[in-house]
């Protein structure tokens, strides 16, 4: 359970930085601190890897599965819209 909360917390840290960019810097992406974002993305990646390991999943397989899913949607012109299984 703490792994999921850690993952969501780190994703929230990214959202918080982007919120402040929108609120205080007119959404100017050039003003986003790339080093801070890299650190937070690393935290997300860490929790993702540890959670995958806990669930006995290969992070490589998880990533490849997602690439395959998105490539399939692109082939079917279904990248837009919503729904997990489109
Ligand atoms: Mg963090």
PDB file of the backbone (N, CA, C, O) and the ligand in Angstrom, with CONECT records:
HET     MG  A 101       1
ATOM      1  N   UNK A   1       0.823  -1.201   0.000  1.00  0.00           N
ATOM      2  CA  UNK A   1       0.000   0.000   0.000  1.00  0.00           C
ATOM      3  C   UNK A   1       0.863   1.260   0.000  1.00  0.00           C
ATOM      4  O   UNK A   1       0.554   2.225  -0.699  1.00  0.00           O
ATOM      5  N   UNK A   2       1.925   1.253   0.769  1.00  0.00           N
ATOM      6  CA  UNK A   2       2.738   2.467   0.843  1.00  0.00           C
ATOM      7  C   UNK A   2       3.404   2.763  -0.500  1.00  0.00           C
ATOM      8  O   UNK A   2       3.716   3.918  -0.790  1.00  0.00           O
ATOM      9  N   UNK A   3       3.628   1.731  -1.328  1.00  0.00           N
ATOM     10  CA  UNK A   3       4.235   1.959  -2.639  1.00  0.00           C
ATOM     11  C   UNK A   3       3.287   2.742  -3.548  1.00  0.00           C
ATOM     12  O   UNK A   3       3.711   3.643  -4.271  1.00  0.00           O
ATOM     13  N   UNK A   4       2.027   2.397  -3.505  1.00  0.00           N
ATOM     14  CA  UNK A   4       1.036   3.111  -4.317  1.00  0.00           C
ATOM     15  C   UNK A   4       0.909   4.555  -3.838  1.00  0.00           C
ATOM     16  O   UNK A   4       0.843   5.482  -4.645  1.00  0.00           O
ATOM     17  N   UNK A   5       0.878   4.733  -2.534  1.00  0.00           N
ATOM     18  CA  UNK A   5       0.775   6.094  -2.003  1.00  0.00           C
ATOM     19  C   UNK A   5       2.020   6.897  -2.350  1.00  0.00           C
ATOM     20  O   UNK A   5       1.930   8.089  -2.642  1.00  0.00           O
ATOM     21  N   UNK A   6       3.174   6.252  -2.318  1.00  0.00           N
ATOM     22  CA  UNK A   6       4.405   6.939  -2.707  1.00  0.00           C
ATOM     23  C   UNK A   6       4.379   7.343  -4.168  1.00  0.00           C
ATOM     24  O   UNK A   6       4.780   8.454  -4.515  1.00  0.00           O
ATOM     25  N   UNK A   7       3.911   6.449  -5.027  1.00  0.00           N
ATOM     26  CA  UNK A   7       3.824   6.746  -6.457  1.00  0.00           C
ATOM     27  C   UNK A   7       2.894   7.933  -6.708  1.00  0.00           C
ATOM     28  O   UNK A   7       3.236   8.863  -7.438  1.00  0.00           O
ATOM     29  N   UNK A   8       1.735   7.884  -6.100  1.00  0.00           N
ATOM     30  CA  UNK A   8       0.762   8.966  -6.288  1.00  0.00           C
ATOM     31  C   UNK A   8       1.296  10.278  -5.695  1.00  0.00           C
ATOM     32  O   UNK A   8       1.090  11.350  -6.263  1.00  0.00           O
ATOM     33  N   UNK A   9       1.974  10.182  -4.562  1.00  0.00           N
ATOM     34  CA  UNK A   9       2.550  11.380  -3.950  1.00  0.00           C
ATOM     35  C   UNK A   9       3.590  12.027  -4.847  1.00  0.00           C
ATOM     36  O   UNK A   9       3.612  13.249  -4.998  1.00  0.00           O
ATOM     37  N   UNK A  10       4.437  11.228  -5.433  1.00  0.00           N
ATOM     38  CA  UNK A  10       5.465  11.779  -6.330  1.00  0.00           C
ATOM     39  C   UNK A  10       4.841  12.362  -7.599  1.00  0.00           C
ATOM     40  O   UNK A  10       5.280  13.403  -8.088  1.00  0.00           O
ATOM     41  N   UNK A  11       3.826  11.694  -8.127  1.00  0.00           N
ATOM     42  CA  UNK A  11       3.112  12.254  -9.287  1.00  0.00           C
ATOM     43  C   UNK A  11       2.458  13.578  -8.888  1.00  0.00           C
ATOM     44  O   UNK A  11       2.391  14.514  -9.684  1.00  0.00           O
ATOM     45  N   UNK A  12       1.982  13.641  -7.658  1.00  0.00           N
ATOM     46  CA  UNK A  12       1.397  14.880  -7.150  1.00  0.00           C
ATOM     47  C   UNK A  12       2.426  15.997  -7.060  1.00  0.00           C
ATOM     48  O   UNK A  12       2.101  17.161  -7.290  1.00  0.00           O
ATOM     49  N   UNK A  13       3.654  15.652  -6.729  1.00  0.00           N
ATOM     50  CA  UNK A  13       4.700  16.670  -6.678  1.00  0.00           C
ATOM     51  C   UNK A  13       4.927  17.271  -8.060  1.00  0.00           C
ATOM     52  O   UNK A  13       5.168  18.471  -8.184  1.00  0.00           O
ATOM     53  N   UNK A  14       4.852  16.448  -9.092  1.00  0.00           N
ATOM     54  CA  UNK A  14       4.965  16.958 -10.465  1.00  0.00           C
ATOM     55  C   UNK A  14       3.785  17.875 -10.773  1.00  0.00           C
ATOM     56  O   UNK A  14       3.959  18.962 -11.325  1.00  0.00           O
ATOM     57  N   UNK A  15       2.594  17.431 -10.416  1.00  0.00           N
ATOM     58  CA  UNK A  15       1.397  18.247 -10.665  1.00  0.00           C
ATOM     59  C   UNK A  15       1.491  19.586  -9.937  1.00  0.00           C
ATOM     60  O   UNK A  15       1.092  20.619 -10.473  1.00  0.00           O
ATOM     61  N   UNK A  16       2.015  19.562  -8.727  1.00  0.00           N
ATOM     62  CA  UNK A  16       2.142  20.800  -7.947  1.00  0.00           C
ATOM     63  C   UNK A  16       3.087  21.797  -8.631  1.00  0.00           C
ATOM     64  O   UNK A  16       2.812  22.997  -8.672  1.00  0.00           O
ATOM     65  N   UNK A  17       4.188  21.293  -9.159  1.00  0.00           N
ATOM     66  CA  UNK A  17       5.133  22.174  -9.854  1.00  0.00           C
ATOM     67  C   UNK A  17       4.485  22.769 -11.111  1.00  0.00           C
ATOM     68  O   UNK A  17       4.673  23.944 -11.424  1.00  0.00           O
ATOM     69  N   UNK A  18       3.725  21.941 -11.818  1.00  0.00           N
ATOM     70  CA  UNK A  18       3.058  22.440 -13.028  1.00  0.00           C
ATOM     71  C   UNK A  18       1.942  23.414 -12.649  1.00  0.00           C
ATOM     72  O   UNK A  18       1.714  24.402 -13.346  1.00  0.00           O
ATOM     73  N   UNK A  19       1.253  23.133 -11.548  1.00  0.00           N
ATOM     74  CA  UNK A  19       0.216  24.068 -11.082  1.00  0.00           C
ATOM     75  C   UNK A  19       0.814  25.449 -10.842  1.00  0.00           C
ATOM     76  O   UNK A  19       0.245  26.460 -11.255  1.00  0.00           O
ATOM     77  N   UNK A  20       1.952  25.487 -10.180  1.00  0.00           N
ATOM     78  CA  UNK A  20       2.592  26.771  -9.885  1.00  0.00           C
ATOM     79  C   UNK A  20       3.083  27.453 -11.165  1.00  0.00           C
ATOM     80  O   UNK A  20       3.101  28.681 -11.255  1.00  0.00           O
ATOM     81  N   UNK A  21       3.479  26.651 -12.145  1.00  0.00           N
ATOM     82  CA  UNK A  21       3.878  27.210 -13.442  1.00  0.00           C
ATOM     83  C   UNK A  21       2.677  27.888 -14.113  1.00  0.00           C
ATOM     84  O   UNK A  21       2.793  28.989 -14.652  1.00  0.00           O
ATOM     85  N   UNK A  22       1.537  27.220 -14.070  1.00  0.00           N
ATOM     86  CA  UNK A  22       0.315  27.776 -14.657  1.00  0.00           C
ATOM     87  C   UNK A  22      -0.127  29.011 -13.872  1.00  0.00           C
ATOM     88  O   UNK A  22      -0.469  30.040 -14.455  1.00  0.00           O
ATOM     89  N   UNK A  23      -0.117  28.895 -12.547  1.00  0.00           N
ATOM     90  CA  UNK A  23      -0.630  29.977 -11.691  1.00  0.00           C
ATOM     91  C   UNK A  23       0.274  31.214 -11.701  1.00  0.00           C
ATOM     92  O   UNK A  23      -0.201  32.347 -11.786  1.00  0.00           O
ATOM     93  N   UNK A  24       1.573  30.976 -11.612  1.00  0.00           N
ATOM     94  CA  UNK A  24       2.490  32.098 -11.369  1.00  0.00           C
ATOM     95  C   UNK A  24       3.316  32.516 -12.590  1.00  0.00           C
ATOM     96  O   UNK A  24       3.868  33.616 -12.621  1.00  0.00           O
ATOM     97  N   UNK A  25       3.397  31.649 -13.577  1.00  0.00           N
ATOM     98  CA  UNK A  25       4.296  31.946 -14.704  1.00  0.00           C
ATOM     99  C   UNK A  25       3.614  31.800 -16.055  1.00  0.00           C
ATOM    100  O   UNK A  25       4.254  31.525 -17.070  1.00  0.00           O
ATOM    101  N   UNK A  26       2.302  31.990 -16.045  1.00  0.00           N
ATOM    102  CA  UNK A  26       1.516  32.016 -17.293  1.00  0.00           C
ATOM    103  C   UNK A  26       1.764  30.777 -18.161  1.00  0.00           C
ATOM    104  O   UNK A  26       1.766  30.868 -19.388  1.00  0.00           O
ATOM    105  N   UNK A  27       1.969  29.651 -17.537  1.00  0.00           N
ATOM    106  CA  UNK A  27       2.155  28.366 -18.253  1.00  0.00           C
ATOM    107  C   UNK A  27       3.350  28.378 -19.194  1.00  0.00           C
ATOM    108  O   UNK A  27       3.385  27.632 -20.172  1.00  0.00           O
ATOM    109  N   UNK A  28       4.328  29.224 -18.897  1.00  0.00           N
ATOM    110  CA  UNK A  28       5.504  29.316 -19.758  1.00  0.00           C
ATOM    111  C   UNK A  28       6.448  28.145 -19.465  1.00  0.00           C
ATOM    112  O   UNK A  28       7.210  28.168 -18.499  1.00  0.00           O
ATOM    113  N   UNK A  29       6.379  27.140 -20.309  1.00  0.00           N
ATOM    114  CA  UNK A  29       7.141  25.910 -20.074  1.00  0.00           C
ATOM    115  C   UNK A  29       8.644  26.178 -20.003  1.00  0.00           C
ATOM    116  O   UNK A  29       9.383  25.442 -19.349  1.00  0.00           O
ATOM    117  N   UNK A  30       9.086  27.237 -20.679  1.00  0.00           N
ATOM    118  CA  UNK A  30      10.514  27.579 -20.640  1.00  0.00           C
ATOM    119  C   UNK A  30      10.971  27.896 -19.210  1.00  0.00           C
ATOM    120  O   UNK A  30      12.159  27.804 -18.903  1.00  0.00           O
ATOM    121  N   UNK A  31      10.022  28.271 -18.336  1.00  0.00           N
ATOM    122  CA  UNK A  31      10.368  28.604 -16.962  1.00  0.00           C
ATOM    123  C   UNK A  31      10.253  27.409 -16.009  1.00  0.00           C
ATOM    124  O   UNK A  31      10.498  27.545 -14.811  1.00  0.00           O
ATOM    125  N   UNK A  32       9.889  26.267 -16.531  1.00  0.00           N
ATOM    126  CA  UNK A  32       9.810  25.063 -15.703  1.00  0.00           C
ATOM    127  C   UNK A  32      11.221  24.608 -15.347  1.00  0.00           C
ATOM    128  O   UNK A  32      12.089  24.525 -16.216  1.00  0.00           O
ATOM    129  N   UNK A  33      11.447  24.315 -14.073  1.00  0.00           N
ATOM    130  CA  UNK A  33      12.769  23.875 -13.628  1.00  0.00           C
ATOM    131  C   UNK A  33      12.971  22.415 -14.058  1.00  0.00           C
ATOM    132  O   UNK A  33      12.467  21.490 -13.421  1.00  0.00           O
ATOM    133  N   UNK A  34      13.715  22.234 -15.144  1.00  0.00           N
ATOM    134  CA  UNK A  34      13.893  20.896 -15.715  1.00  0.00           C
ATOM    135  C   UNK A  34      14.635  19.966 -14.765  1.00  0.00           C
ATOM    136  O   UNK A  34      14.377  18.762 -14.750  1.00  0.00           O
ATOM    137  N   UNK A  35      15.552  20.509 -13.974  1.00  0.00           N
ATOM    138  CA  UNK A  35      16.279  19.676 -13.014  1.00  0.00           C
ATOM    139  C   UNK A  35      15.334  19.146 -11.931  1.00  0.00           C
ATOM    140  O   UNK A  35      15.404  17.975 -11.559  1.00  0.00           O
ATOM    141  N   UNK A  36      14.451  20.016 -11.431  1.00  0.00           N
ATOM    142  CA  UNK A  36      13.444  19.579 -10.451  1.00  0.00           C
ATOM    143  C   UNK A  36      12.528  18.520 -11.060  1.00  0.00           C
ATOM    144  O   UNK A  36      12.208  17.519 -10.419  1.00  0.00           O
ATOM    145  N   UNK A  37      12.111  18.752 -12.306  1.00  0.00           N
ATOM    146  CA  UNK A  37      11.220  17.786 -12.961  1.00  0.00           C
ATOM    147  C   UNK A  37      11.914  16.442 -13.152  1.00  0.00           C
ATOM    148  O   UNK A  37      11.305  15.386 -12.977  1.00  0.00           O
ATOM    149  N   UNK A  38      13.192  16.493 -13.511  1.00  0.00           N
ATOM    150  CA  UNK A  38      13.937  15.245 -13.680  1.00  0.00           C
ATOM    151  C   UNK A  38      14.000  14.477 -12.360  1.00  0.00           C
ATOM    152  O   UNK A  38      13.867  13.253 -12.332  1.00  0.00           O
ATOM    153  N   UNK A  39      14.204  15.216 -11.270  1.00  0.00           N
ATOM    154  CA  UNK A  39      14.263  14.563  -9.958  1.00  0.00           C
ATOM    155  C   UNK A  39      12.926  13.917  -9.607  1.00  0.00           C
ATOM    156  O   UNK A  39      12.888  12.788  -9.116  1.00  0.00           O
ATOM    157  N   UNK A  40      11.841  14.628  -9.856  1.00  0.00           N
ATOM    158  CA  UNK A  40      10.513  14.080  -9.528  1.00  0.00           C
ATOM    159  C   UNK A  40      10.142  12.913 -10.449  1.00  0.00           C
ATOM    160  O   UNK A  40       9.543  11.932 -10.008  1.00  0.00           O
ATOM    161  N   UNK A  41      10.501  13.027 -11.721  1.00  0.00           N
ATOM    162  CA  UNK A  41      10.257  11.896 -12.630  1.00  0.00           C
ATOM    163  C   UNK A  41      11.051  10.677 -12.174  1.00  0.00           C
ATOM    164  O   UNK A  41      10.580   9.545 -12.281  1.00  0.00           O
ATOM    165  N   UNK A  42      12.242  10.914 -11.670  1.00  0.00           N
ATOM    166  CA  UNK A  42      13.032   9.814 -11.125  1.00  0.00           C
ATOM    167  C   UNK A  42      12.349   9.165  -9.930  1.00  0.00           C
ATOM    168  O   UNK A  42      12.370   7.943  -9.777  1.00  0.00           O
ATOM    169  N   UNK A  43      11.736  10.001  -9.078  1.00  0.00           N
ATOM    170  CA  UNK A  43      10.999   9.451  -7.935  1.00  0.00           C
ATOM    171  C   UNK A  43       9.822   8.603  -8.404  1.00  0.00           C
ATOM    172  O   UNK A  43       9.565   7.531  -7.855  1.00  0.00           O
ATOM    173  N   UNK A  44       9.102   9.092  -9.433  1.00  0.00           N
ATOM    174  CA  UNK A  44       7.975   8.324  -9.988  1.00  0.00           C
ATOM    175  C   UNK A  44       8.478   7.006 -10.566  1.00  0.00           C
ATOM    176  O   UNK A  44       7.873   5.952 -10.371  1.00  0.00           O
ATOM    177  N   UNK A  45       9.585   7.086 -11.273  1.00  0.00           N
ATOM    178  CA  UNK A  45      10.151   5.879 -11.882  1.00  0.00           C
ATOM    179  C   UNK A  45      10.575   4.879 -10.805  1.00  0.00           C
ATOM    180  O   UNK A  45      10.379   3.673 -10.954  1.00  0.00           O
ATOM    181  N   UNK A  46      11.148   5.384  -9.739  1.00  0.00           N
ATOM    182  CA  UNK A  46      11.569   4.513  -8.638  1.00  0.00           C
ATOM    183  C   UNK A  46      10.366   3.766  -8.052  1.00  0.00           C
ATOM    184  O   UNK A  46      10.394   2.543  -7.917  1.00  0.00           O
ATOM    185  N   UNK A  47       9.317   4.507  -7.707  1.00  0.00           N
ATOM    186  CA  UNK A  47       8.144   3.851  -7.125  1.00  0.00           C
ATOM    187  C   UNK A  47       7.499   2.896  -8.133  1.00  0.00           C
ATOM    188  O   UNK A  47       7.007   1.836  -7.748  1.00  0.00           O
ATOM    189  N   UNK A  48       7.497   3.260  -9.418  1.00  0.00           N
ATOM    190  CA  UNK A  48       6.945   2.364 -10.440  1.00  0.00           C
ATOM    191  C   UNK A  48       7.739   1.063 -10.493  1.00  0.00           C
ATOM    192  O   UNK A  48       7.165  -0.023 -10.571  1.00  0.00           O
ATOM    193  N   UNK A  49       9.052   1.183 -10.449  1.00  0.00           N
ATOM    194  CA  UNK A  49       9.899  -0.007 -10.525  1.00  0.00           C
ATOM    195  C   UNK A  49       9.717  -0.899  -9.301  1.00  0.00           C
ATOM    196  O   UNK A  49       9.618  -2.120  -9.421  1.00  0.00           O
ATOM    197  N   UNK A  50       9.673  -0.283  -8.127  1.00  0.00           N
ATOM    198  CA  UNK A  50       9.532  -1.071  -6.902  1.00  0.00           C
ATOM    199  C   UNK A  50       8.149  -1.723  -6.839  1.00  0.00           C
ATOM    200  O   UNK A  50       8.013  -2.866  -6.402  1.00  0.00           O
ATOM    201  N   UNK A  51       7.124  -0.987  -7.280  1.00  0.00           N
ATOM    202  CA  UNK A  51       5.771  -1.551  -7.289  1.00  0.00           C
ATOM    203  C   UNK A  51       5.675  -2.706  -8.286  1.00  0.00           C
ATOM    204  O   UNK A  51       5.081  -3.742  -7.987  1.00  0.00           O
ATOM    205  N   UNK A  52       6.262  -2.523  -9.469  1.00  0.00           N
ATOM    206  CA  UNK A  52       6.268  -3.615 -10.450  1.00  0.00           C
ATOM    207  C   UNK A  52       6.966  -4.834  -9.873  1.00  0.00           C
ATOM    208  O   UNK A  52       6.482  -5.957 -10.017  1.00  0.00           O
ATOM    209  N   UNK A  53       8.089  -4.620  -9.228  1.00  0.00           N
ATOM    210  CA  UNK A  53       8.825  -5.737  -8.622  1.00  0.00           C
ATOM    211  C   UNK A  53       7.984  -6.424  -7.551  1.00  0.00           C
ATOM    212  O   UNK A  53       7.954  -7.651  -7.467  1.00  0.00           O
ATOM    213  N   UNK A  54       7.307  -5.629  -6.740  1.00  0.00           N
ATOM    214  CA  UNK A  54       6.444  -6.187  -5.686  1.00  0.00           C
ATOM    215  C   UNK A  54       5.358  -7.068  -6.289  1.00  0.00           C
ATOM    216  O   UNK A  54       4.994  -8.099  -5.721  1.00  0.00           O
ATOM    217  N   UNK A  55       4.838  -6.649  -7.457  1.00  0.00           N
ATOM    218  CA  UNK A  55       3.770  -7.407  -8.127  1.00  0.00           C
ATOM    219  C   UNK A  55       4.325  -8.496  -9.041  1.00  0.00           C
ATOM    220  O   UNK A  55       3.583  -9.137  -9.785  1.00  0.00           O
ATOM    221  N   UNK A  56       5.655  -8.697  -8.973  1.00  0.00           N
ATOM    222  CA  UNK A  56       6.328  -9.699  -9.795  1.00  0.00           C
ATOM    223  C   UNK A  56       6.106  -9.434 -11.284  1.00  0.00           C
ATOM    224  O   UNK A  56       5.886 -10.354 -12.072  1.00  0.00           O
ATOM    225  N   UNK A  57       6.171  -8.143 -11.649  1.00  0.00           N
ATOM    226  CA  UNK A  57       6.060  -7.745 -13.047  1.00  0.00           C
ATOM    227  C   UNK A  57       7.396  -7.167 -13.486  1.00  0.00           C
ATOM    228  O   UNK A  57       8.093  -6.515 -12.709  1.00  0.00           O
ATOM    229  N   UNK A  58       7.738  -7.415 -14.735  1.00  0.00           N
ATOM    230  CA  UNK A  58       8.936  -6.810 -15.296  1.00  0.00           C
ATOM    231  C   UNK A  58       8.606  -5.386 -15.740  1.00  0.00           C
ATOM    232  O   UNK A  58       7.662  -5.177 -16.501  1.00  0.00           O
ATOM    233  N   UNK A  59       9.371  -4.419 -15.274  1.00  0.00           N
ATOM    234  CA  UNK A  59       9.126  -3.042 -15.690  1.00  0.00           C
ATOM    235  C   UNK A  59       9.324  -2.897 -17.197  1.00  0.00           C
ATOM    236  O   UNK A  59       8.624  -2.117 -17.843  1.00  0.00           O
ATOM    237  N   UNK A  60      10.268  -3.638 -17.755  1.00  0.00           N
ATOM    238  CA  UNK A  60      10.446  -3.634 -19.211  1.00  0.00           C
ATOM    239  C   UNK A  60       9.184  -4.117 -19.919  1.00  0.00           C
ATOM    240  O   UNK A  60       8.745  -3.513 -20.898  1.00  0.00           O
ATOM    241  N   UNK A  61       8.603  -5.207 -19.422  1.00  0.00           N
ATOM    242  CA  UNK A  61       7.377  -5.732 -20.030  1.00  0.00           C
ATOM    243  C   UNK A  61       6.230  -4.732 -19.903  1.00  0.00           C
ATOM    244  O   UNK A  61       5.447  -4.549 -20.836  1.00  0.00           O
ATOM    245  N   UNK A  62       6.139  -4.092 -18.750  1.00  0.00           N
ATOM    246  CA  UNK A  62       5.085  -3.093 -18.530  1.00  0.00           C
ATOM    247  C   UNK A  62       5.242  -1.958 -19.535  1.00  0.00           C
ATOM    248  O   UNK A  62       4.263  -1.523 -20.142  1.00  0.00           O
ATOM    249  N   UNK A  63       6.469  -1.479 -19.712  1.00  0.00           N
ATOM    250  CA  UNK A  63       6.729  -0.379 -20.638  1.00  0.00           C
ATOM    251  C   UNK A  63       6.440  -0.793 -22.079  1.00  0.00           C
ATOM    252  O   UNK A  63       5.831  -0.033 -22.832  1.00  0.00           O
ATOM    253  N   UNK A  64       6.873  -1.991 -22.466  1.00  0.00           N
ATOM    254  CA  UNK A  64       6.648  -2.461 -23.830  1.00  0.00           C
ATOM    255  C   UNK A  64       5.160  -2.637 -24.116  1.00  0.00           C
ATOM    256  O   UNK A  64       4.679  -2.315 -25.202  1.00  0.00           O
ATOM    257  N   UNK A  65       4.445  -3.152 -23.122  1.00  0.00           N
ATOM    258  CA  UNK A  65       3.004  -3.332 -23.272  1.00  0.00           C
ATOM    259  C   UNK A  65       2.319  -1.999 -23.545  1.00  0.00           C
ATOM    260  O   UNK A  65       1.406  -1.909 -24.366  1.00  0.00           O
ATOM    261  N   UNK A  66       2.783  -0.954 -22.833  1.00  0.00           N
ATOM    262  CA  UNK A  66       2.190   0.372 -23.031  1.00  0.00           C
ATOM    263  C   UNK A  66       2.534   0.935 -24.407  1.00  0.00           C
ATOM    264  O   UNK A  66       1.682   1.539 -25.059  1.00  0.00           O
ATOM    265  N   UNK A  67       3.762   0.746 -24.849  1.00  0.00           N
ATOM    266  CA  UNK A  67       4.164   1.192 -26.189  1.00  0.00           C
ATOM    267  C   UNK A  67       3.315   0.476 -27.236  1.00  0.00           C
ATOM    268  O   UNK A  67       2.835   1.095 -28.185  1.00  0.00           O
ATOM    269  N   UNK A  68       3.135  -0.825 -27.058  1.00  0.00           N
ATOM    270  CA  UNK A  68       2.322  -1.603 -28.006  1.00  0.00           C
ATOM    271  C   UNK A  68       0.881  -1.107 -28.027  1.00  0.00           C
ATOM    272  O   UNK A  68       0.274  -0.980 -29.091  1.00  0.00           O
ATOM    273  N   UNK A  69       0.340  -0.828 -26.844  1.00  0.00           N
ATOM    274  CA  UNK A  69      -1.046  -0.348 -26.744  1.00  0.00           C
ATOM    275  C   UNK A  69      -1.205   0.972 -27.502  1.00  0.00           C
ATOM    276  O   UNK A  69      -2.142   1.148 -28.281  1.00  0.00           O
ATOM    277  N   UNK A  70      -0.270   1.896 -27.260  1.00  0.00           N
ATOM    278  CA  UNK A  70      -0.378   3.208 -27.906  1.00  0.00           C
ATOM    279  C   UNK A  70      -0.157   3.118 -29.412  1.00  0.00           C
ATOM    280  O   UNK A  70      -0.799   3.835 -30.179  1.00  0.00           O
ATOM    281  N   UNK A  71       0.755   2.234 -29.839  1.00  0.00           N
ATOM    282  CA  UNK A  71       0.986   2.048 -31.273  1.00  0.00           C
ATOM    283  C   UNK A  71      -0.274   1.490 -31.934  1.00  0.00           C
ATOM    284  O   UNK A  71      -0.631   1.881 -33.045  1.00  0.00           O
ATOM    285  N   UNK A  72      -0.932   0.585 -31.243  1.00  0.00           N
ATOM    286  CA  UNK A  72      -2.181   0.013 -31.772  1.00  0.00           C
ATOM    287  C   UNK A  72      -3.249   1.094 -31.896  1.00  0.00           C
ATOM    288  O   UNK A  72      -3.962   1.159 -32.897  1.00  0.00           O
ATOM    289  N   UNK A  73      -3.356   1.930 -30.885  1.00  0.00           N
ATOM    290  CA  UNK A  73      -4.343   3.022 -30.945  1.00  0.00           C
ATOM    291  C   UNK A  73      -4.021   3.988 -32.083  1.00  0.00           C
ATOM    292  O   UNK A  73      -4.914   4.479 -32.774  1.00  0.00           O
ATOM    293  N   UNK A  74      -2.724   4.249 -32.262  1.00  0.00           N
ATOM    294  CA  UNK A  74      -2.334   5.162 -33.344  1.00  0.00           C
ATOM    295  C   UNK A  74      -2.714   4.565 -34.695  1.00  0.00           C
ATOM    296  O   UNK A  74      -3.226   5.270 -35.565  1.00  0.00           O
ATOM    297  N   UNK A  75      -2.465   3.266 -34.875  1.00  0.00           N
ATOM    298  CA  UNK A  75      -2.828   2.587 -36.126  1.00  0.00           C
ATOM    299  C   UNK A  75      -4.322   2.686 -36.388  1.00  0.00           C
ATOM    300  O   UNK A  75      -4.758   2.827 -37.531  1.00  0.00           O
ATOM    301  N   UNK A  76      -5.101   2.611 -35.315  1.00  0.00           N
ATOM    302  CA  UNK A  76      -6.560   2.642 -35.449  1.00  0.00           C
ATOM    303  C   UNK A  76      -7.126   4.059 -35.323  1.00  0.00           C
ATOM    304  O   UNK A  76      -8.339   4.252 -35.253  1.00  0.00           O
ATOM    305  N   UNK A  77      -6.219   5.049 -35.294  1.00  0.00           N
ATOM    306  CA  UNK A  77      -6.618   6.448 -35.137  1.00  0.00           C
ATOM    307  C   UNK A  77      -7.502   6.635 -33.903  1.00  0.00           C
ATOM    308  O   UNK A  77      -8.529   7.311 -33.955  1.00  0.00           O
ATOM    309  N   UNK A  78      -7.081   6.017 -32.783  1.00  0.00           N
ATOM    310  CA  UNK A  78      -7.870   6.063 -31.552  1.00  0.00           C
ATOM    311  C   UNK A  78      -7.065   6.652 -30.392  1.00  0.00           C
ATOM    312  O   UNK A  78      -7.329   6.335 -29.232  1.00  0.00           O
ATOM    313  N   UNK A  79      -6.087   7.506 -30.698  1.00  0.00           N
ATOM    314  CA  UNK A  79      -5.309   8.114 -29.605  1.00  0.00           C
ATOM    315  C   UNK A  79      -6.144   9.113 -28.828  1.00  0.00           C
ATOM    316  O   UNK A  79      -5.982   9.249 -27.616  1.00  0.00           O
ATOM    317  N   UNK A  80      -7.032   9.810 -29.511  1.00  0.00           N
ATOM    318  CA  UNK A  80      -7.914  10.751 -28.830  1.00  0.00           C
ATOM    319  C   UNK A  80      -9.057  10.008 -28.178  1.00  0.00           C
ATOM    320  O   UNK A  80      -9.169   8.788 -28.292  1.00  0.00           O
ATOM    321  N   UNK A  81      -9.901  10.751 -27.495  1.00  0.00           N
ATOM    322  CA  UNK A  81     -11.042  10.146 -26.850  1.00  0.00           C
ATOM    323  C   UNK A  81     -10.707   9.661 -25.467  1.00  0.00           C
ATOM    324  O   UNK A  81      -9.696  10.069 -24.895  1.00  0.00           O
ATOM    325  N   UNK A  82     -11.539   8.794 -24.916  1.00  0.00           N
ATOM    326  CA  UNK A  82     -11.307   8.304 -23.571  1.00  0.00           C
ATOM    327  C   UNK A  82     -11.716   6.846 -23.465  1.00  0.00           C
ATOM    328  O   UNK A  82     -12.329   6.290 -24.376  1.00  0.00           O
ATOM    329  N   UNK A  83     -11.373   6.242 -22.354  1.00  0.00           N
ATOM    330  CA  UNK A  83     -11.670   4.830 -22.138  1.00  0.00           C
ATOM    331  C   UNK A  83     -10.379   4.041 -22.138  1.00  0.00           C
ATOM    332  O   UNK A  83      -9.562   4.166 -23.050  1.00  0.00           O
ATOM    333  N   UNK A  84     -10.194   3.216 -21.097  1.00  0.00           N
ATOM    334  CA  UNK A  84      -8.956   2.439 -20.962  1.00  0.00           C
ATOM    335  C   UNK A  84      -8.775   1.421 -22.079  1.00  0.00           C
ATOM    336  O   UNK A  84      -7.648   1.137 -22.482  1.00  0.00           O
ATOM    337  N   UNK A  85      -9.871   0.872 -22.579  1.00  0.00           N
ATOM    338  CA  UNK A  85      -9.792  -0.229 -23.539  1.00  0.00           C
ATOM    339  C   UNK A  85     -10.287   0.158 -24.926  1.00  0.00           C
ATOM    340  O   UNK A  85     -10.987  -0.613 -25.583  1.00  0.00           O
ATOM    341  N   UNK A  86      -9.923   1.342 -25.360  1.00  0.00           N
ATOM    342  CA  UNK A  86     -10.378   1.762 -26.698  1.00  0.00           C
ATOM    343  C   UNK A  86      -9.395   1.317 -27.760  1.00  0.00           C
ATOM    344  O   UNK A  86      -9.605   1.578 -28.945  1.00  0.00           O
TER     345      UNK A  86
HETATM  346 MG    MG A 101       9.802  13.756  -4.982  1.00  0.00          MG
END
